[in-house]
Amino acid sequence: MTYRLGTHEFTSRLIVGSGKYPDFPTMREALDASGAEMITVAIRRVDLDAPRGEGLLDFIDRDRIAILPNTAGCYSVEDAVLTARLAREALQTDLVKLEVLGDPKTLFPDNTATIEAARILLEDGFTVLPYVLDDPIACRKLQDLGCAAVMPLAAPIGSGLGIRNPTNLRIILETIDVPVIVDAGVGTASDAALAMELGVTAILMNTAIAGAKHPVVMAGAMRRAVEAGRMAYEAGRIPRKLYATASSPLDGLVVG
């Protein structure tokens, strides 16, 4: 089952990052193992003048993989908007993962500034995917503005803490209609499966794969976890009960 982000259509529900790998060949192997169809790139950290064959973009097959430029490192509306516009010119894509950070220690997003930057970029024709706190009100406002998806964090960026507030994610899922993509905080495959079982559309992760002891192996594990979690969500889990229910019903048994 595919899902859409603006005019773009995807099958894989795993989106990966391009940073923190030991080298570009490892990044490419992990990307292949993940089965992802989209990779996010921090445009402010890409050397667009790198010699042919030596830059980050040379290790991404753009015929198969969509590039999602992000505005990582931006702390103001002005910087985020400028960075997004530069990315569009450099990479020829309308997609942007909008990040406007509010604190250098936690790297939490500034929701108010993110909403303002999203308004400007939407008017400018971008397909905006905003990174926000797991705030149902902010997510609804971003949807109403016209964002193609919302990307609430599960935990602080790079923390690997997993899903800290599943209740808020459930409220977001019940409140809005655009795709919900969990971004930041996933640490291992079980975290990814749990997020997908909640019903989110997709997951974006970087550190959990790139920072693993064996990034390529972890990328494969994440691919399977995302697929399994989505299948479990679509299958519909049994309700939780306080007491036991016999696997083999006792009704109708003949005694004696």
N, C-alpha and C positions, 0 to 999 in steps of 0.2 A: 504494500500500500504506500503510495507516494504522498508527499505533503508539499505545499507551496509556500514560498517566501517571495511575495510580489509576483514577478513573472517567472521566477526560477522554481524548478521542480526537482525534488530529491527523493531518493529511495532510502539511502542510509540515514539512520537517526543518530549517528555518531559524527560529531564535528570535532576536529582536532586543531591544536595550535602548532606553531612552527618554531617556538623558542625553546631554549634550555637544553637542546640536544648536544651531545659531544661534538657532532659534526653533521654536515648536510646529508651525506650518504645514509647515516643512521636515521635521520629524520625521514628520508624518502622510503627507507625500508619499513619504518613504523607506520607511515602513511599508507603504504600498500597493505600491510597486515591489518590495519584498522578497518579497511573497507570504506573509509570516509570518502565522501564526494565533495567535501568543502573543507578548506583549511584557512584559519585566520592568521593574518600577517600584520604585525605592528609596523605601519608604514614609516614611522619615525626612526625605526631601527633597520630599515632595509637600505643597503648600499646599491642604489640604482645605477651607479657608475662602475660596479665591479666588473672585472674582465669576463668575457664570455665564457661560460662553463664554470665559473667560480662563485657566482652569486646565489642567494637563496632561491630566487625565482627560476634558476636553471634546473633546480631539483624538483620542480613541481610540473607535472604534465597537465597543462591547462586545457587540453582537449578532454580530459576526464575529470579534473578537479577544479571546482570553482574557488576563486580566491575571495576571502572575506576580509578586506582591510579593516583594521581597527584603529581607534584613536587613543591607544594606550599611552599613558604618561601625560595626558592633558588634564589640567586642573581648572580650566575656565571654558566658558561657552565659546569664546573667540578662538582659542587654540584648537578646540575640538572641531569647530566648523572649518577652519582653515586646513587642518590636517585631513579632514574628509574630502575636501575639494581637491587637495593635492593628490590624494590617493586615487580619486576618480580619473584625474588626468593621466596619472602615471600607469594605472592598471586597467583603465578602460572598463570599469564596472560601476554599476549604480548601487551595489551592495555596500553597506558600512555597518560594522559593529561599533555603536556609539558608546564611548566611555568618557565620562567626565568625573574625575575622582575628587573626593572631598577631604581626604585625609591621607598623608604620606605613610603613616604607620600601619593603619589597617587596610589601606587601599579601598575603603568603602566608597561606593559611588555617591555623588551629590545628586539626589533625585530631582531637586528643584532645577538645578543647572542642566541636568540631562533632559528634562522636559522642554526647557527653553531651546536647547540646542537641537532637539528632535524637531521642534516646530520649524526652525529655520531650514534644516536639511530636507524636511518633507516638502516645503515650499520650493526647494531647489531641485526637486525631482529624484532624490535618493530613496532607496529602499532601506529603511532604517530599522536596525535590530538593536535596541537599547539595553545596556547592562545596568541593572538597578538592584537596589535592596529588595528583599522579599516582602514588598509592601503592596498589598492588593489595591490600595487607592491609587498609588503611582502607576501601577500596571494598567489600571482601567483608564487613567488619563492618557497614557501613551497610546493605548489602543484607540481611544476616541480621537486622538490627533491624526491617526492613520498609519501608525507603525505596523510593519508586516508581522512582527512577533515581539514578545518581551523576553528578556533574559535575566530572571532573578537569580541571585547567587544562592548557593546551598550552604556556603560557609566562606570565610575569607579566602581570597585568591591564594592558591599555592599551599593552603593549610592542610589539605588532606583530611579534614575533620569529618567529611561525609555530610549527610543531610541533617542539619541542625534543627530545622523547624519545618517538619513535614506538614504541620497544621496550616501554616501560612501558604505553603505551596498548594494545598488542597483548596483553600479559599480562592487563591488566584485562578486555579483551574475551573472552579465553579463560577467565577465572576466574569471572565472574559472569554472571547471567542477566537482570538488570534492564537497561533501556535505559542506554546510556552516552552522555552529552551532553558534548561538548568545550566547555569554557567558559574564555575568556580566552586572549589571545595571538595570535589569528588577525589577520593584517595585510592580506591581499589575497586575491583569488579563488583563486589557486593553493594557498594554505594551506588554504582551505576544501575544495577538491577533494581534496587529499591526506588530510585528516582523514576525509572521507567514504569514500575508497577503502580506508581501514583497516577500515571496517565499523562506525564509530560510528553511533548512532541519529540524532543531530541535533547541531547546533552552535548555541551562543549567542554572539552578538557584539554589541558596541556601538561601541567606539572606531573599529574598522576602517571602519564605515559613517559614523558621525556626524563623525569627524575627517577624512574624506576631503575633497579639494578640491571634489568634486561628490558629496555624500552620496546623492542620489537615484539618480544613475548607478551609484555603487558598490553600492547596495542591489540594483539589478537584476543587476549582475555577480555578486554573492554568491548571489543566487537561482539563477542558471544554474549556477554552480560547484557548489553543493550538490546540485542535481539531477543534474548530469553525474557528480560523484563517486559518488553513490549508484548510478547506473546502471552505472558502471564496476565497482563492487564486486559488484553483483548479476550482471553479465555474467561475471566471473571473468577476471582478467588472465592472460596467458601467463607461464610461469615464467621467471625470470632465468637466463641462461646466460653462461658465460665466453666461449664462441666463437660464431661465426656459424652460423646455420642458413639454408639457401637458401630464399627465398620460393617459388621454383618447384622442387620436388623433382627431383633428377637421376636418380632410380631409374626405369628403364623407358625411358630415352631411346634412340633408335635412332641409332647413329653410322655415318656413311659414306653 
